[in-house]
Amino acid sequence: MRGDSELDRYLLRNVRVLDPSAGLDTVADVLILNGRLVEIGNGLEAPEDTLVVRCGGKWLIPGLIDMHVHLRQPGDEVSETVETGLLAALAGGITTVGVMPNTDPPMDSAAEVDRLLRLASSAGPVRVVPIPCVTSGRGGRVLADLRGMAGMGARAFSDDGDPVHDPAILLKALETVAEFDGTVVEHPEEKRLSGGAVNEGEMSRKLGLPGIPALSETADVVRCMEVAAHSKGHLHLTHLSLPRSIEIARSGLFAAARVTVDVTPHHLVLDESAVEVHGAMAKMNPPLRSPSDRKRLVEMVRLGMVDAVASDHAPHEPSRKTLPLREASFGITGLETLLPLTLEILSMEGMQPLDILALLTTGPASVLGLDPPSLAPGSPADCVLFDPLEEYSLRERGSFSKSVNTPFMDRTLRGRVRAVWIERLVYGDDTLAV
């Protein structure tokens, strides 16, 4: 959908309005004027010079929040840049992106946070939420200047790609972020137990590859929970791949801990057998797990045991993914598939759209300390027009990311973003609106 960028006036007719922040699920007309969502109602009149869009069957949803994204700049611009990553986010209906710090140099200072914010400001309208390092250089030895980076607006911190192994440093980080109601986002992995290429089990034996055992994740979840239970800080455990990890995090043994968790769409949709089909395109850390683990993980999301779903968008230039499986890089792209994959798998389990969308909006907003995205009349437009029935593939449509390392390239995706407003129409008809 394209409109007149000077008029910026749209009346969406007969659209399904889904707003998790208000518990709203209704079919109505929506009037968007000059960057504000003015009115929701039935039979609204179109003001002069307003583009009327007939939306039968389409949804209007708040802009999504993807709280775990790697944009690679600085240091690996051949795989992704801030500009290309944020365009991919728009194509996925994502208007707020949590940016991880494993760049070169790492984002471990106020100056590096400022660099990211300046890059993002010139790249486009998507809101960028810096998630800088917990420790200097992501080295795990010296606490970074968390207070100084908080002064630049950062509220969540992570050494993602590595855990904060030293419990004393993790405890100090949690106590520090508690001063400003911040969060430590922890990548749970006991690296002395990992070191493999795929999940330890049937697939590692079949392929003759070293495996990554479940214990490498669950043992570190226990360690993190013990530390969190002895602090006042908020700990978030990211990309959990095992039901046992979630059981530990929700255990009454750690009732004193302030802990939230997220999972990824790929751990919900795929199991370890995908490695046989897609090779290195299905290699990720944590790895895809067994079919029974995948099924139970989905059930735990349905039961409300998970706070958010995040893409863990990890682009790599082609040569790193065409290596033999043992040597290939971990990670897949995910910004453009976050919404359709999450809706697909959780709808199959009987979850309602409003509850699924909460995992992509109000859930991550709460974790990151952000205001929840809303479709409240009078608010600045931060919304997405989505066709839940349209089918396509990334290969047919094309990906906006600079890298295409995904096992979902040829998968039939159901549900396509048709337009995005961030105070004005910024994306429509698979094109950045100028």
Buried (B, 14 or more C-beta within 10 A) or exposed (E): BEBEEEBBBBBBBBBBBBBBBBEBBEEBBBBBBEBBBBBBEEEBEBEEEBBEBEBEEBBBBBBBBBBBBBBBBBEBBBBBBBBBBBBBBBBBBBBBBBBBBBBEBBBBBBEBBBBBBEBBEEBBBBBBBBBBBBBBBBEBEEBBBBBBBBEBEBBBBBBBBBBBBBEEBBBBBBEBBBEEEBBBBBBBBBEEBBEBBBBBBBBBEEBEBEBBBBBBBBBBBBBBBBBBBBBEBBBBBBBBBBBBBBBBBBEEEBEEBBBBBBBBBBBBBBBBBBBEEBBBBBBBBBBBBBEEBBEBBBEBBBEEBBBBBBBBBBBBBEEBBEEEBBEBBBBBBBBBBBBBBBBBBBBEBEBEBBBBBBBBBBBBBBBBBBEBBBBBEEBBBBBBBBBBEBEBEBEEEEBBBBBBBBBBBEBEBBBBBBBBBBBBBBBBEEEBBE
